[in-house]
């Protein structure tokens, strides 16, 4: 059998295949555990220089700029196809007007109720930058009766050039993508739709793909996303699950799904959910659904450096607004939102049309339950003083958890990398704080270990989350 791994890049002017090639190098080519290293290299017949892979045109990419990267058979007997969902070309044409309205929305909000504590210091810095821009602009416009000091004449133009470069290369080219995607303002709606729909089309093509004998080509699909791409991927997964959830067979016994609902229900009452046990049961429920013919085969969602941690800041008007959208099933949570069934007298993420239904009867998942069957792992880099770690990232388990009588429960596995943290949330022994790490989640040369290691901690965790060797 084969599996497909789809990588979705982040913000900025990305080059097609650049993200995919570097990702494949870290999670496939250099992992000695995936293939028997005593086997000859299938390309040369000689000693190995890494696990083999080949790039091949594939019409499912819907782009002549992209290639599918396919691998040799791994130690468990499987092949892996890597795809890149490339969307940067759909986000061209960012302007200062797009960014300005977004920045105004971020700045002109109550810092006590609408600015999360973990980004308050960044919000203050954003205000300072805005004030500097205003000051330099006013200085240039203000009439000057006397000659200014020579150093002022030298420094102010330099500040102006620096600010112009910052606005052009950082705000417009990079954060312009965030400004245009994160908010559903009228000028952004067409772009948001185009980006999502292209991603939905790719995943549906992969899910429905058949081999030459008419069998399903892939038995497992993993979606990996970075930075702004994690918000894009989250939206796409929600739409794709809505496409398939009604195709789950509701005529056969579903004991694993019933166990999963019982586990979530108990956790909502107690306020405690064992993520290890939860993810095991998610896999069992998906395997059961697949045995019954369900088309859903996205086993894992892996987010890297995700701004979803700031969803209340970027995707909603307030924490209360975010929870309201989640409760309305507009934004899927993990575990999924449970709703009370007046007949069974229990909470479910599924529904049944039978009048005399029982808790263990076959049921169909509602449209906002992708993370009942898809495990979500989130890698983030702890930030400090803005310039170390990754301010853009953070834990997402709390933000996208579910509320119950016992409090909030979290079904997302959040893992701190770059640097590694211990159980008390302190930097683990043998690690050091890194510089700005947002682009290092699959960089083999950017570990934070103080001692030399063959495989850095963040690469180990990434490989584990993707789980190529089954």
N, C-alpha and C positions, 0 to 999 in steps of 0.2 A: 504493500500500500504506500501511498504518498501523502505528504503533508505540505501545506502551503503556509508560508510566513510572509505577511504583508507589512512593510515598514512605511509609515507616513511621516514625512519630514516636517520641520517646524517653520517658523517665520523667516522672512528674508528672501533674497534673490538666489534661491538654490539652483544648483546645476543638476540636470537630470542624471541619475545613476550615481552621483557622488555619495549621497547618503547610503544608498543600497550597497555599494561596493565596500565602503568602510565598515558597515555593519556586518556584512558577510565575512569579512576578514576576521573580525573579533569573535563572532559566535560560531563560525563554522571552520574556516581555513586553519586557524591556529589552535583549535581545541583537539588535543591529542587523544582525548577520551572517546571521541565520536567514531573513529575508524581504527582498525588494527594497524598500528604503525609498522608492523612487519610486512604488510602487503606492499608489493611494488606500486609505484606511482602509475595510475592508469594512463597518464599522458605520455610518460617517457619510458616506462618499464623499469626505471632505476629507483634509486633511493628517494624517499618522499621529501618534498619541500613544503608540505602542508596538505590538508585534505583537498581533494580535487573538486572543481566546479567548472561549469561552462555557461557562457552567456548566449542566449538564443532569442531571436525575435518571437513575440507571442502576441497574437491579435487581441487577446483579452486585456492587454495593457491599453489598447486603443490609442497608441502613440508610437510613431516610428522612432522616437528618441529613446524609448525605453526597451529593456531586454529582461527576459526572465532568466534568473540565475538558477541552474539546476545542479544538483550534487551527485556524487557517486553514492552507492548504497552505504548506509551507516552500519554500526555494529549490531543494531537490532533488526536489520534487514529492510529498512525503509529508505526511501528517497525523499529529498526536500526540495521544493521549488520556492525561491525567494522572489517576491514582487515588490516594486516600489509604487505606492500611490503618489503620483507627482501632481501637485496642484498649484505650484508657484506661478505658472503661466496664466492661471485664472484670476490672479490677484494683481495684475499689472495695472498701472495708472493711478497709484496712490498719490494724493496731493496733500498739501498743507491743510486744505479745508477739511479733508477727512480726519486728519490727526487733531486739528484744533478743536473740533466739536467734542471729540472723545476726551481730550485732556481737560477741557472745560467741565465736562461731566464729572471727571475724577476729582478735580480740584474744588469745585463748588458744591461740596457736600458736607454735612455735619460730621466733623472728625470724631465725635463722641458716639455717634450711633451708626454711621455708615462707612467708617474706615476701620477694618479689622486691626486688632492690636499688633499682629505680627508684621503688618506692612505700614504701620503708622510712621515709622522713621523714614521710609521711602517716600511716603506721601509728603512729609515735611521737606525732604530734599527736592521733590518735584516742585513744591511751592517756591523754594529758594531759587531754583533754576528759572522759574517763571518770573520771579522778581528781578533777577539779573537781566533777563531779556527785556523786561519793561524798562529798567533803569538805563540800559545801553541805548534802547530805542529813543527814550525821552531825551537823553543827553544829546544824541545826534540831531534831534529836531529843535532843541532849545536854542534860541538866539543867544550869541555870545558877543558881548560888548567889548570885552578885553581879551587879549591873547591868552590862551591857556598854557599851562606848564608844558614843556616839551615832552615829559614822560607821559602826560595824559594823552597828548596827541598820538603817542606811540602805542600805548596800552589799549586804549578804547578801540581802535580799528582791529587790533589783534583779537580782542574779545569778540568783536563783531564777526570776524572771519571764523573763529572757533565755534561760535554759536551757529553760524550758517552751516558749517560742516556737520555739526551735531544734528541740526534739524534735518539736513538732507540725507545723511548717511545712516543715522540711527532712528530718528523719529519717523521720517517718511518711509524709508526703504525697509525698515524692520518693524517698528511698532505701528506703522501704517497698516500692516496686515492685521494686527490685533484690533486696531481701531475699526477696521472695516468688517471684520468677521464677528467680533464679540457682541456687537449691539445690532439689533434688528431695526436700524433706522432706514427710511425709504431709499436713500442712495446706495445702501449696502445689500438690500434684499436680493437683488438679481445675482450678485456675486456669491452670496451665501448659498443660494439655491444651486448654482452651477457647481460649486465646489462639493457640496454634499451629494448631489445627484450623480456626479461622475464617480465618487467613491462608492456609493450604493450600487451603481451598475457594475463596478469591478467586483465587489464582493459577491453579488448575486451570480455573476458569470462563473466565479470560482466555486461557489457552493453548488451550482447546478451542472458544473462541468462533468462530461462523460469521457471515458477513454474509448479506444477504437473498438472495444467489445461491448460498449453500451453500459458499462459499469461506472459507478461514481469514481471520478478521478482522485479526489481527495477525501480522506476519512477524517482529517483534522485540519483546522485553519487557526492560525495565531495572528492577532493584530498587534503590532508594536508601533507606538507613536511617540513623538518627541515634541516638547514645547507646545506651541500653538496647535500643532498637529494632533495633540491629545484631545483638545476641544473638538476639532474637526472629526476625529475618529469616534469620539463619544457620541456625537450627533448622528454619525453614519451608522454606528451599531444600533442605536435606537430605531432608526428608520428601517434598517434591514430586518431587525427582529419583528417589527410591526408587519413586515411583508410575509414573514414565515410563521408567526405564532399561531395563526388559525389553522395551520397545516399539521399541528401536533395531533396524533391519533388519540381521540378521547373515548375509544371503545374498549381498550385493553387495561388490565390491572396495572396500577402504577405505585407499587409499594415504596420505591426509592423516592419518588416525588412526594409521597405522603410523609415519609420520614423527614425529608428536607423541610416541609411545611411545619411539621411538629417541632423540629429543631429551632426554626426561626421563631415560631410562636412562643416556645418556652423561653427563648432568649429575650424576646420583647417583654415578657413578664418579669424575668429575673434581672435584666439589664446586662447579661453576660453572654457572649458568644465566643466559643473557641474557634478561631479562624482556621486552624489546622483541620479540625473535624468538619467545619463548614465546607472547606474547599474539597475535602474528600467526598462529602455528600453531594456537592454540586456535580462532581465528575460522575458519581454513581447515577444521579438523576438524568444527566445528559446521556450516559451510556444506555440507560433504560429507554429514554425517548428515541434514541437512534435505533435501538433494536425494534422499536415499534414503527419505524419508518419516518420519524421526524427529520426534516431536511437540515435543521440547525446543526452546524458542526464547528462553530467558533468556540474552541475550548478555553482560550486564554486571551485576555486583554492586558497588555503590558504598557504602562505609561512611564515616560522618562522626562524628568524636569518639567512637570506638568503645572501650568497655571490654573488647572481645575481646583487647586487648593484655595484659590482666591475667587471661587465662583460667586460668592455673595457680593463681591466687589466688581466682577467682570460680567457676570451673566444675569444678575438680579439687582434689584434696587436696595435690598437690605437682607440680613439673615432671615427675617420673617418672610420676606417675599420669596426667597429661595426655598424655604420649607413649604410654603404654600404651593409653589410650582411643582415640587416633588410630590406633595400629597395629592395634587390633581393628576399625577402620572404624566406630567409634561416633561419632567426630567427624571429618568430612571435612577433608582438608588440601589445600593448593594449592602444588605439583602434588599430584595424588591419590596415595594409598598405592599402591605397585607391589608385586606379588607374583610369586614365581618360578613359572614354568610348566615342569614337568619334561620336557615334550615338546619345546617350542621352545628350552629352555635359556636363556630370556630373562625379564626382568621385564615385567609388563604391568599396566595398570589395567583390563583387559578379560579376558574368559574365552571359551572355545569348548569345545563338547562333542565336536568331531571327534577321533577317535582318532589320526589321522595329520596333525594340524594343523601348519601352517607359520607362521612369524612374520607373513607378510603376508596370511594368510587372514582373512576377515571374522570379527569378534569382537563381543561385547556388553560394554558397560561395567558394572563392578560398581556396587553401590548407593551407594557413598561417593565417586563420581567426578564430582560436579557441576562442580568446578573444573578438569576437563579441558576442558570446553566453555564454561564461563562465566568471563569475565575478572573479576578482583577488583582494584578500586582503592580504596585507603584514604587518606583525608585526615585528618591529625592536626595538633594545635597543640602545639609543644614547650613543656613546662612547666618552670618554675623558681620555687622558693620558694612553691609551692602556689597562690598567688594570681595568678600570671601564666601565660598559656598555658592549657592544658587538662590537668589531672592525670588526668582520666577517660580521655583518649585516649592514643594512642601508636602506634608501628609494630606491625603484626600479621604481617608477612611471616615473621619468625623463629618466632613462636609457632605459626603454622599452616603452616610449611614441612614438607618431607619429609627424612628422614634416609637417607643412603646411605653407601657406603664412603668417599666423598670428603668427607663431612660434611653439614651441613644445606644444602639448596637452597631458595630462596624464589621463589615464583611470583606473589606479590602485589605490586602496585605501590604502595609507601608514598610519600606526598607530604606534606612538611612545609609547612604554611600557617600564617598568623597567628602568627609571621612566617615568611617564606620562609627556607630555609637554603641555603647554598652547598654545594659538593661536599665540603668539609671539615667540614660539620656546624655551621658558624658562621652567625650571622645575616647574610643577604645584604646587600650594599651597598644603601642606599636604603630599608631596612626597619628597624623598631624593634620591641622586644618589646611585646606587647599585655597588657592586663589579662586577667581571666578570660574565656576565649573560647569556652567550651563551646557556647554558643547562637548563635554568629556565623558558622557555616560557610556559610550562604547569605544573610547580611546584607550588602547592598550598601554600607551606611554604616560598616562596621567593618574596613576594611583597615588594614594595618600599614605601608604605604608612607609615607615621610617627605615625598615630593613628591605633589602632587595628581595623581591618575590617574582616567581615565574608568571603567575596570573594575578593581577590586582583584584582586590576584594570586589570592586564594582563590576568587573567583568565576570567574576564567579557568580554573583547574584543575578546578573543579566542572563547568563547562560542557563542558570537554574530556572529562572522565570519563563524563558522561552521553551525550555524542555525539549530540545531536538531529539535526544535519545530517550525513547519511551520504553 
